[in-house]
Amino acid sequence: MRLQVIPDRECTLPAQLTPSAAIYGLRSKPSVTIFILYPDGRVSPIQLDQMATVPDANVYVVAVEDADFDACQSIVKTLFSDKDFNSAHRLGAINSINWARILAQIVYYFSAYFQLPADKRDKVQFVVPTGNFGDILAGYYAKRLGLPMGELVVATNENDILERFFRTGRYAREDLPSDQVAETAAVNGSSDGQQATPANSGVKATHSPAMDILLSSNFERLLFYLALETGSGERDDAQAKLKGWMDALKKDGKVDLGKDVQKVGSRDFWAERVSDEQASPIQSHADRADVRLSRLSNSTTPEKTHMSSTRTRPLALPHRRARRKSRKSF
């Protein structure tokens, strides 16, 4: 795959989560070129129509073969880590790699809270379908800013690396027995942000492709705060510990962060996962809607086929900590 970048323009490289919204915001804009990377065969027909039928000259939609979201995001992060390339082409990200995206999403939580009746605001609980951990991380920041709430609930699919972390303290691409999870020592420096390759990523294709992610960029941001709180309290030490964790994860596919980190993380989060089998009744309705939208898209001219995507916002519920159920019964 070869990408030709126009030197005199800023290039924005989001990676799959909200591509049509990004295209709609930047199409035909002067001095901006947008590249959308998506894993070939791992997006729905309507998502593909929203991206690939936009005729504007500054929009490039690139299918990455034999890849998943983690691989696409790794390409983007590698470009950002190349300082010379980044400086020459003035790169920017539209997905939640960009801190501005998280900053904007914090507002959702305050807005949802104040839309509730005053007598229903006592420790609301937010349940967030989670892939790249960006939206729910914004909720974590809202809580740290003082918004009253209970735990943030991580709702995930069969790519359940986050559910397993909050349950066990182990951060691993696959659900391995505890005696196969290695302890790692912290080293100096910071993570280079590179992720798994398609060959060893282990990402499962599910009914919810936007959530088919294992190595969430924004979870690394949360881990920094967990390292800071469970360590010496010094930022340099926390960065070194985080680098040790991420290096081990990249090398071995797993790292045991320890019970102290798991306990602190579980203070603000808890998680559940849903299998494709459990989601099938819901998916059948979504498939029918997807077919109808695809037919509508195919019946129009290319200039009219673009539809801005909608993103699930966090659901605010009165606080009710449910008894933890087994995976099979959830």
BALOBA-1460 file (C-alpha; in Angstrom, 3 decimals):
// residues 330
<rec num="1" residu="m" x="0.000" y="0.000" z="0.000"/>
<rec num="2" residu="r" x="1.307" y="3.440" z="-0.927"/>
<rec num="3" residu="l" x="-0.100" y="6.775" z="0.211"/>
<rec num="4" residu="q" x="0.891" y="9.917" z="-1.644"/>
<rec num="5" residu="v" x="0.632" y="12.928" z="0.632"/>
<rec num="6" residu="i" x="0.217" y="16.442" z="-0.752"/>
<rec num="7" residu="p" x="3.061" y="18.443" z="0.852"/>
<rec num="8" residu="d" x="1.356" y="21.837" z="1.087"/>
<rec num="9" residu="r" x="-1.717" y="20.638" z="2.889"/>
<rec num="10" residu="e" x="-2.479" y="19.437" z="6.361"/>
<rec num="11" residu="c" x="-3.328" y="15.744" z="6.411"/>
<rec num="12" residu="t" x="-5.813" y="14.328" z="8.843"/>
<rec num="13" residu="l" x="-5.757" y="10.591" z="9.401"/>
<rec num="14" residu="p" x="-8.594" y="9.161" z="11.471"/>
<rec num="15" residu="a" x="-8.873" y="5.413" z="11.808"/>
<rec num="16" residu="q" x="-12.351" y="3.946" z="11.321"/>
<rec num="17" residu="l" x="-14.586" y="4.909" z="14.266"/>
<rec num="18" residu="t" x="-16.400" y="7.957" z="12.863"/>
<rec num="19" residu="p" x="-15.237" y="8.181" z="9.254"/>
<rec num="20" residu="s" x="-18.345" y="9.576" z="7.577"/>
<rec num="21" residu="a" x="-18.697" y="12.340" z="10.167"/>
<rec num="22" residu="a" x="-15.035" y="13.242" z="9.624"/>
<rec num="23" residu="i" x="-15.487" y="13.262" z="5.854"/>
<rec num="24" residu="y" x="-18.596" y="15.417" z="6.098"/>
<rec num="25" residu="g" x="-16.783" y="17.949" z="8.286"/>
<rec num="26" residu="l" x="-13.766" y="18.298" z="5.982"/>
<rec num="27" residu="r" x="-14.956" y="17.525" z="2.449"/>
<rec num="28" residu="s" x="-14.130" y="20.327" z="-0.021"/>
<rec num="29" residu="k" x="-12.387" y="22.339" z="2.686"/>
<rec num="30" residu="p" x="-9.345" y="24.260" z="1.434"/>
<rec num="31" residu="s" x="-5.845" y="23.348" z="2.632"/>
<rec num="32" residu="v" x="-6.972" y="20.043" z="4.203"/>
<rec num="33" residu="t" x="-6.614" y="16.523" z="2.843"/>
<rec num="34" residu="i" x="-8.284" y="13.693" z="4.742"/>
<rec num="35" residu="f" x="-7.258" y="10.039" z="4.585"/>
<rec num="36" residu="i" x="-9.606" y="7.409" z="5.987"/>
<rec num="37" residu="l" x="-8.036" y="4.032" z="6.765"/>
<rec num="38" residu="y" x="-10.416" y="1.136" z="7.277"/>
<rec num="39" residu="p" x="-9.923" y="-2.639" z="7.542"/>
<rec num="40" residu="d" x="-11.059" y="-4.235" z="4.288"/>
<rec num="41" residu="g" x="-14.108" y="-6.442" z="4.802"/>
<rec num="42" residu="r" x="-14.648" y="-5.346" z="8.404"/>
<rec num="43" residu="v" x="-17.111" y="-2.500" z="7.972"/>
<rec num="44" residu="s" x="-20.815" y="-2.730" z="7.212"/>
<rec num="45" residu="p" x="-22.204" y="-1.965" z="3.739"/>
<rec num="46" residu="i" x="-23.755" y="1.317" z="4.866"/>
<rec num="47" residu="q" x="-20.487" y="2.413" z="6.484"/>
<rec num="48" residu="l" x="-18.660" y="1.674" z="3.240"/>
<rec num="49" residu="d" x="-21.266" y="3.577" z="1.202"/>
<rec num="50" residu="q" x="-20.951" y="6.582" z="3.509"/>
<rec num="51" residu="m" x="-17.204" y="6.687" z="2.982"/>
<rec num="52" residu="a" x="-16.542" y="5.503" z="-0.554"/>
<rec num="53" residu="t" x="-19.203" y="7.459" z="-2.471"/>
<rec num="54" residu="v" x="-18.000" y="10.952" z="-1.531"/>
<rec num="55" residu="p" x="-16.510" y="12.484" z="-4.713"/>
<rec num="56" residu="d" x="-14.632" y="15.439" z="-3.189"/>
<rec num="57" residu="a" x="-11.017" y="15.722" z="-4.352"/>
<rec num="58" residu="n" x="-9.583" y="16.139" z="-0.846"/>
<rec num="59" residu="v" x="-11.051" y="12.853" z="0.468"/>
<rec num="60" residu="y" x="-9.056" y="9.607" z="0.206"/>
<rec num="61" residu="v" x="-10.602" y="6.370" z="1.467"/>
<rec num="62" residu="v" x="-8.033" y="3.579" z="1.829"/>
<rec num="63" residu="a" x="-8.918" y="-0.087" z="2.408"/>
<rec num="64" residu="v" x="-6.153" y="-1.873" z="4.314"/>
<rec num="65" residu="e" x="-6.067" y="-5.552" z="3.332"/>
<rec num="66" residu="d" x="-5.626" y="-8.369" z="5.855"/>
<rec num="67" residu="a" x="-6.041" y="-5.893" z="8.699"/>
<rec num="68" residu="d" x="-8.244" y="-4.939" z="11.612"/>
<rec num="69" residu="f" x="-8.794" y="-1.682" z="13.483"/>
<rec num="70" residu="d" x="-5.693" y="-2.192" z="15.628"/>
<rec num="71" residu="a" x="-3.538" y="-2.476" z="12.494"/>
<rec num="72" residu="c" x="-5.058" y="0.659" z="10.936"/>
<rec num="73" residu="q" x="-4.504" y="2.598" z="14.124"/>
<rec num="74" residu="s" x="-0.934" y="1.326" z="14.340"/>
<rec num="75" residu="i" x="-0.240" y="2.773" z="10.869"/>
<rec num="76" residu="v" x="-1.545" y="6.156" z="11.983"/>
<rec num="77" residu="k" x="0.424" y="6.116" z="15.235"/>
<rec num="78" residu="t" x="3.594" y="5.129" z="13.420"/>
<rec num="79" residu="l" x="3.207" y="8.168" z="11.165"/>
<rec num="80" residu="f" x="2.709" y="10.394" z="14.181"/>
<rec num="81" residu="s" x="5.804" y="8.986" z="15.872"/>
<rec num="82" residu="d" x="7.905" y="9.945" z="12.810"/>
<rec num="83" residu="k" x="8.732" y="13.518" z="13.815"/>
<rec num="84" residu="d" x="10.178" y="14.547" z="10.449"/>
<rec num="85" residu="f" x="7.198" y="13.221" z="8.484"/>
<rec num="86" residu="n" x="4.757" y="14.683" z="10.999"/>
<rec num="87" residu="s" x="6.375" y="18.106" z="10.835"/>
<rec num="88" residu="a" x="6.611" y="18.147" z="7.035"/>
<rec num="89" residu="h" x="2.980" y="17.195" z="6.454"/>
<rec num="90" residu="r" x="1.336" y="18.756" z="9.531"/>
<rec num="91" residu="l" x="-0.613" y="15.676" z="10.571"/>
<rec num="92" residu="g" x="-3.702" y="15.784" z="12.727"/>
<rec num="93" residu="a" x="-6.077" y="13.077" z="13.961"/>
<rec num="94" residu="i" x="-9.846" y="13.225" z="14.080"/>
<rec num="95" residu="n" x="-10.450" y="10.103" z="16.134"/>
<rec num="96" residu="s" x="-9.743" y="9.970" z="19.849"/>
<rec num="97" residu="i" x="-5.980" y="9.788" z="19.383"/>
<rec num="98" residu="n" x="-6.522" y="13.557" z="19.365"/>
<rec num="99" residu="w" x="-6.998" y="14.933" z="22.881"/>
<rec num="100" residu="a" x="-9.421" y="17.560" z="21.532"/>
<rec num="101" residu="r" x="-11.877" y="14.746" z="20.774"/>
<rec num="102" residu="i" x="-11.827" y="13.629" z="24.414"/>
<rec num="103" residu="l" x="-12.166" y="17.198" z="25.624"/>
<rec num="104" residu="a" x="-15.324" y="17.702" z="23.558"/>
<rec num="105" residu="q" x="-16.845" y="14.428" z="24.757"/>
<rec num="106" residu="i" x="-16.549" y="15.425" z="28.417"/>
<rec num="107" residu="v" x="-19.410" y="17.834" z="27.744"/>
<rec num="108" residu="y" x="-21.760" y="14.898" z="26.945"/>
<rec num="109" residu="y" x="-21.657" y="13.742" z="30.548"/>
<rec num="110" residu="f" x="-22.438" y="17.099" z="32.082"/>
<rec num="111" residu="s" x="-25.193" y="17.610" z="29.518"/>
<rec num="112" residu="a" x="-26.741" y="14.183" z="30.231"/>
<rec num="113" residu="y" x="-26.546" y="14.788" z="33.978"/>
<rec num="114" residu="f" x="-28.333" y="18.128" z="33.861"/>
<rec num="115" residu="q" x="-31.031" y="16.780" z="31.534"/>
<rec num="116" residu="l" x="-32.121" y="14.353" z="34.250"/>
<rec num="117" residu="p" x="-34.775" y="15.506" z="36.744"/>
<rec num="118" residu="a" x="-33.119" y="16.901" z="39.857"/>
<rec num="119" residu="d" x="-34.430" y="14.031" z="42.008"/>
<rec num="120" residu="k" x="-32.842" y="11.454" z="39.668"/>
<rec num="121" residu="r" x="-29.308" y="12.851" z="39.673"/>
<rec num="122" residu="d" x="-28.041" y="11.029" z="42.744"/>
<rec num="123" residu="k" x="-24.966" y="9.171" z="41.520"/>
<rec num="124" residu="v" x="-26.079" y="8.480" z="37.975"/>
<rec num="125" residu="q" x="-24.439" y="5.564" z="36.221"/>
<rec num="126" residu="f" x="-23.167" y="5.783" z="32.650"/>
<rec num="127" residu="v" x="-23.083" y="2.683" z="30.458"/>
<rec num="128" residu="v" x="-20.872" y="3.163" z="27.396"/>
<rec num="129" residu="p" x="-20.374" y="0.777" z="24.450"/>
<rec num="130" residu="t" x="-16.608" y="0.821" z="24.252"/>
<rec num="131" residu="g" x="-14.058" y="0.175" z="21.524"/>
<rec num="132" residu="n" x="-11.166" y="2.637" z="21.629"/>
<rec num="133" residu="f" x="-12.015" y="3.713" z="25.216"/>
<rec num="134" residu="g" x="-12.315" y="7.392" z="24.219"/>
<rec num="135" residu="d" x="-15.910" y="8.229" z="25.133"/>
<rec num="136" residu="i" x="-15.756" y="6.454" z="28.483"/>
<rec num="137" residu="l" x="-12.392" y="8.059" z="29.269"/>
<rec num="138" residu="a" x="-14.123" y="11.419" z="28.822"/>
<rec num="139" residu="g" x="-16.568" y="10.230" z="31.496"/>
<rec num="140" residu="y" x="-13.630" y="9.448" z="33.791"/>
<rec num="141" residu="y" x="-12.354" y="12.995" z="33.350"/>
<rec num="142" residu="a" x="-15.861" y="14.360" z="34.000"/>
<rec num="143" residu="k" x="-15.914" y="12.425" z="37.276"/>
<rec num="144" residu="r" x="-12.501" y="13.750" z="38.235"/>
<rec num="145" residu="l" x="-13.782" y="17.250" z="37.482"/>
<rec num="146" residu="g" x="-16.470" y="16.714" z="40.109"/>
<rec num="147" residu="l" x="-19.512" y="15.378" z="38.238"/>
<rec num="148" residu="p" x="-21.407" y="13.127" z="40.688"/>
<rec num="149" residu="m" x="-21.683" y="9.624" z="39.288"/>
<rec num="150" residu="g" x="-21.295" y="5.976" z="40.171"/>
<rec num="151" residu="e" x="-19.083" y="3.546" z="38.305"/>
<rec num="152" residu="l" x="-18.603" y="3.905" z="34.575"/>
<rec num="153" residu="v" x="-19.715" y="0.666" z="32.917"/>
<rec num="154" residu="v" x="-17.561" y="-0.640" z="30.072"/>
<rec num="155" residu="a" x="-19.859" y="-2.531" z="27.675"/>
<rec num="156" residu="t" x="-17.824" y="-4.612" z="25.246"/>
<rec num="157" residu="n" x="-18.211" y="-7.437" z="22.749"/>
<rec num="158" residu="e" x="-16.180" y="-10.636" z="22.349"/>
<rec num="159" residu="n" x="-12.999" y="-8.542" z="22.041"/>
<rec num="160" residu="d" x="-13.147" y="-8.383" z="25.804"/>
<rec num="161" residu="i" x="-9.616" y="-7.420" z="26.809"/>
<rec num="162" residu="l" x="-10.958" y="-4.568" z="28.957"/>
<rec num="163" residu="e" x="-13.533" y="-6.731" z="30.742"/>
<rec num="164" residu="r" x="-10.784" y="-9.199" z="31.564"/>
<rec num="165" residu="f" x="-8.510" y="-6.457" z="32.902"/>
<rec num="166" residu="f" x="-11.107" y="-5.038" z="35.274"/>
<rec num="167" residu="r" x="-11.903" y="-8.577" z="36.449"/>
<rec num="168" residu="t" x="-8.363" y="-9.953" z="36.840"/>
<rec num="169" residu="g" x="-5.767" y="-7.183" z="36.553"/>
<rec num="170" residu="r" x="-4.254" y="-8.913" z="33.507"/>
<rec num="171" residu="y" x="-4.020" y="-7.018" z="30.210"/>
<rec num="172" residu="a" x="-3.705" y="-9.676" z="27.509"/>
<rec num="173" residu="r" x="-4.845" y="-10.073" z="23.912"/>
<rec num="174" residu="e" x="-6.121" y="-13.550" z="24.707"/>
<rec num="175" residu="d" x="-7.685" y="-14.927" z="27.869"/>
<rec num="176" residu="l" x="-4.711" y="-16.881" z="29.192"/>
<rec num="177" residu="p" x="-4.332" y="-18.864" z="32.424"/>
<rec num="178" residu="s" x="-2.676" y="-16.867" z="35.193"/>
<rec num="179" residu="d" x="0.423" y="-19.078" z="35.194"/>
<rec num="180" residu="q" x="1.123" y="-18.002" z="31.605"/>
<rec num="181" residu="v" x="1.069" y="-14.268" z="32.356"/>
<rec num="182" residu="a" x="4.551" y="-12.852" z="32.912"/>
<rec num="183" residu="e" x="5.515" y="-10.196" z="35.426"/>
<rec num="184" residu="t" x="7.439" y="-7.300" z="33.836"/>
<rec num="185" residu="a" x="9.701" y="-4.632" z="35.226"/>
<rec num="186" residu="a" x="9.337" y="-0.940" z="34.444"/>
<rec num="187" residu="v" x="11.873" y="0.668" z="32.148"/>
<rec num="188" residu="n" x="12.685" y="4.270" z="31.408"/>
<rec num="189" residu="g" x="10.979" y="6.241" z="28.657"/>
<rec num="190" residu="s" x="7.457" y="6.336" z="27.238"/>
<rec num="191" residu="s" x="5.404" y="4.186" z="24.922"/>
<rec num="192" residu="d" x="5.961" y="4.604" z="21.174"/>
<rec num="193" residu="g" x="2.275" y="3.845" z="20.682"/>
<rec num="194" residu="q" x="2.789" y="1.082" z="18.124"/>
<rec num="195" residu="q" x="0.332" y="-1.748" z="18.366"/>
<rec num="196" residu="a" x="-0.131" y="-5.343" z="17.291"/>
<rec num="197" residu="t" x="0.328" y="-6.459" z="13.716"/>
<rec num="198" residu="p" x="-2.593" y="-8.147" z="11.927"/>
<rec num="199" residu="a" x="-0.899" y="-11.531" z="12.192"/>
<rec num="200" residu="n" x="-0.838" y="-11.569" z="15.985"/>
<rec num="201" residu="s" x="-3.516" y="-9.103" z="17.033"/>
<rec num="202" residu="g" x="-6.230" y="-11.669" z="17.719"/>
<rec num="203" residu="v" x="-9.086" y="-9.236" z="17.032"/>
<rec num="204" residu="k" x="-12.340" y="-11.120" z="16.431"/>
<rec num="205" residu="a" x="-14.807" y="-10.028" z="13.756"/>
<rec num="206" residu="t" x="-18.186" y="-9.564" z="15.481"/>
<rec num="207" residu="h" x="-21.646" y="-8.122" z="14.869"/>
<rec num="208" residu="s" x="-20.368" y="-4.771" z="16.218"/>
<rec num="209" residu="p" x="-17.355" y="-3.965" z="13.984"/>
<rec num="210" residu="a" x="-16.815" y="-0.458" z="15.395"/>
<rec num="211" residu="m" x="-15.967" y="-2.166" z="18.714"/>
<rec num="212" residu="d" x="-13.661" y="-4.817" z="17.222"/>
<rec num="213" residu="i" x="-10.587" y="-3.429" z="18.955"/>
<rec num="214" residu="l" x="-8.186" y="-4.937" z="21.456"/>
<rec num="215" residu="l" x="-5.493" y="-2.345" z="22.128"/>
<rec num="216" residu="s" x="-7.439" y="0.810" z="22.914"/>
<rec num="217" residu="s" x="-5.346" y="3.964" z="22.594"/>
<rec num="218" residu="n" x="-7.199" y="5.746" z="25.350"/>
<rec num="219" residu="f" x="-6.872" y="2.896" z="27.820"/>
<rec num="220" residu="e" x="-3.153" y="3.645" z="27.815"/>
<rec num="221" residu="r" x="-4.078" y="7.136" z="29.030"/>
<rec num="222" residu="l" x="-6.042" y="5.650" z="31.932"/>
<rec num="223" residu="l" x="-3.152" y="3.332" z="32.775"/>
<rec num="224" residu="f" x="-0.930" y="6.362" z="33.284"/>
<rec num="225" residu="y" x="-3.208" y="7.602" z="36.067"/>
<rec num="226" residu="l" x="-3.363" y="4.124" z="37.599"/>
<rec num="227" residu="a" x="0.447" y="3.911" z="37.535"/>
<rec num="228" residu="l" x="0.650" y="7.360" z="39.113"/>
<rec num="229" residu="e" x="-1.745" y="6.486" z="41.939"/>
<rec num="230" residu="t" x="-0.315" y="3.052" z="42.721"/>
<rec num="231" residu="g" x="3.329" y="4.141" z="42.482"/>
<rec num="232" residu="s" x="5.444" y="6.905" z="43.978"/>
<rec num="233" residu="g" x="3.147" y="9.680" z="42.768"/>
<rec num="234" residu="e" x="5.881" y="11.092" z="40.522"/>
<rec num="235" residu="r" x="4.995" y="11.572" z="36.867"/>
<rec num="236" residu="d" x="8.380" y="10.350" z="35.609"/>
<rec num="237" residu="d" x="8.034" y="7.128" z="37.577"/>
<rec num="238" residu="a" x="4.493" y="6.614" z="36.271"/>
<rec num="239" residu="q" x="5.647" y="7.136" z="32.684"/>
<rec num="240" residu="a" x="8.461" y="4.627" z="33.162"/>
<rec num="241" residu="k" x="6.077" y="2.058" z="34.640"/>
<rec num="242" residu="l" x="3.604" y="2.604" z="31.803"/>
<rec num="243" residu="k" x="6.361" y="2.136" z="29.230"/>
<rec num="244" residu="g" x="7.337" y="-1.133" z="30.887"/>
<rec num="245" residu="w" x="3.749" y="-2.363" z="30.684"/>
<rec num="246" residu="m" x="3.268" y="-1.373" z="27.047"/>
<rec num="247" residu="d" x="6.635" y="-2.792" z="25.958"/>
<rec num="248" residu="a" x="5.744" y="-6.116" z="27.573"/>
<rec num="249" residu="l" x="2.335" y="-6.106" z="25.935"/>
<rec num="250" residu="k" x="3.809" y="-5.435" z="22.519"/>
<rec num="251" residu="k" x="6.490" y="-8.108" z="22.948"/>
<rec num="252" residu="d" x="4.566" y="-10.869" z="24.710"/>
<rec num="253" residu="g" x="0.917" y="-10.012" z="24.063"/>
<rec num="254" residu="k" x="0.226" y="-9.891" z="27.796"/>
<rec num="255" residu="v" x="1.168" y="-8.167" z="31.016"/>
<rec num="256" residu="d" x="-0.002" y="-8.596" z="34.598"/>
<rec num="257" residu="l" x="-0.562" y="-5.125" z="36.047"/>
<rec num="258" residu="g" x="-1.176" y="-6.485" z="39.530"/>
<rec num="259" residu="k" x="-4.039" y="-6.493" z="41.997"/>
<rec num="260" residu="d" x="-3.335" y="-2.973" z="43.272"/>
<rec num="261" residu="v" x="-3.787" y="-1.487" z="39.787"/>
<rec num="262" residu="q" x="-6.873" y="-3.627" z="39.181"/>
<rec num="263" residu="k" x="-8.386" y="-2.512" z="42.489"/>
<rec num="264" residu="v" x="-7.840" y="1.186" z="41.815"/>
<rec num="265" residu="g" x="-9.212" y="0.833" z="38.280"/>
<rec num="266" residu="s" x="-12.304" y="-0.977" z="39.546"/>
<rec num="267" residu="r" x="-13.086" y="1.906" z="41.877"/>
<rec num="268" residu="d" x="-14.335" y="3.967" z="38.930"/>
<rec num="269" residu="f" x="-15.097" y="1.270" z="36.314"/>
<rec num="270" residu="w" x="-16.676" y="-2.099" z="35.964"/>
<rec num="271" residu="a" x="-17.154" y="-4.066" z="32.781"/>
<rec num="272" residu="e" x="-19.297" y="-6.690" z="31.092"/>
<rec num="273" residu="r" x="-19.057" y="-8.370" z="27.702"/>
<rec num="274" residu="v" x="-21.724" y="-9.648" z="25.324"/>
<rec num="275" residu="s" x="-21.163" y="-12.413" z="22.799"/>
<rec num="276" residu="d" x="-22.448" y="-12.426" z="19.230"/>
<rec num="277" residu="e" x="-24.923" y="-15.132" z="20.240"/>
<rec num="278" residu="q" x="-26.329" y="-12.928" z="23.000"/>
<rec num="279" residu="a" x="-26.477" y="-9.947" z="20.641"/>
<rec num="280" residu="s" x="-28.131" y="-11.825" z="17.754"/>
<rec num="281" residu="p" x="-31.741" y="-10.766" z="18.459"/>
<rec num="282" residu="i" x="-30.655" y="-7.121" z="18.409"/>
<rec num="283" residu="q" x="-28.413" y="-7.633" z="15.381"/>
<rec num="284" residu="s" x="-31.254" y="-9.034" z="13.256"/>
<rec num="285" residu="h" x="-33.064" y="-5.704" z="13.551"/>
<rec num="286" residu="a" x="-29.861" y="-3.792" z="12.769"/>
<rec num="287" residu="d" x="-29.198" y="-5.919" z="9.673"/>
<rec num="288" residu="r" x="-32.641" y="-5.156" z="8.270"/>
<rec num="289" residu="a" x="-32.104" y="-1.442" z="8.851"/>
<rec num="290" residu="d" x="-28.664" y="-1.653" z="7.222"/>
<rec num="291" residu="v" x="-30.141" y="-3.262" z="4.101"/>
<rec num="292" residu="r" x="-32.796" y="-0.564" z="3.832"/>
<rec num="293" residu="l" x="-30.213" y="2.205" z="4.178"/>
<rec num="294" residu="s" x="-27.907" y="0.567" z="1.617"/>
<rec num="295" residu="r" x="-30.739" y="0.360" z="-0.896"/>
<rec num="296" residu="l" x="-31.537" y="4.008" z="-0.295"/>
<rec num="297" residu="s" x="-27.879" y="4.924" z="-0.771"/>
<rec num="298" residu="n" x="-27.544" y="2.924" z="-3.995"/>
<rec num="299" residu="s" x="-30.650" y="4.535" z="-5.468"/>
<rec num="300" residu="t" x="-29.202" y="8.051" z="-5.314"/>
<rec num="301" residu="t" x="-26.452" y="9.867" z="-7.171"/>
<rec num="302" residu="p" x="-22.904" y="9.840" z="-5.714"/>
<rec num="303" residu="e" x="-23.204" y="13.473" z="-4.703"/>
<rec num="304" residu="k" x="-26.196" y="12.636" z="-2.500"/>
<rec num="305" residu="t" x="-25.079" y="9.380" z="-0.970"/>
<rec num="306" residu="h" x="-23.146" y="10.837" z="1.925"/>
<rec num="307" residu="m" x="-24.908" y="10.507" z="5.266"/>
<rec num="308" residu="s" x="-23.260" y="11.673" z="8.465"/>
<rec num="309" residu="s" x="-22.873" y="8.854" z="10.952"/>
<rec num="310" residu="t" x="-24.357" y="8.863" z="14.420"/>
<rec num="311" residu="r" x="-22.302" y="7.911" z="17.442"/>
<rec num="312" residu="t" x="-23.816" y="6.312" z="20.498"/>
<rec num="313" residu="r" x="-23.666" y="8.730" z="23.364"/>
<rec num="314" residu="p" x="-23.324" y="7.534" z="26.944"/>
<rec num="315" residu="l" x="-26.578" y="6.390" z="28.515"/>
<rec num="316" residu="a" x="-27.307" y="8.027" z="31.864"/>
<rec num="317" residu="l" x="-29.195" y="5.866" z="34.354"/>
<rec num="318" residu="p" x="-30.035" y="6.358" z="38.033"/>
<rec num="319" residu="h" x="-27.279" y="4.631" z="39.983"/>
<rec num="320" residu="r" x="-28.046" y="0.978" z="40.467"/>
<rec num="321" residu="r" x="-25.063" y="-1.294" z="40.973"/>
<rec num="322" residu="a" x="-26.292" y="-4.612" z="39.638"/>
<rec num="323" residu="r" x="-25.062" y="-7.857" z="41.103"/>
<rec num="324" residu="r" x="-22.243" y="-9.146" z="38.951"/>
<rec num="325" residu="k" x="-23.483" y="-12.021" z="36.837"/>
<rec num="326" residu="s" x="-21.554" y="-14.681" z="35.027"/>
<rec num="327" residu="r" x="-20.737" y="-14.183" z="31.386"/>
<rec num="328" residu="k" x="-23.268" y="-16.809" z="30.345"/>
<rec num="329" residu="s" x="-26.161" y="-15.174" z="32.145"/>
<rec num="330" residu="f" x="-25.476" y="-11.553" z="31.216"/>
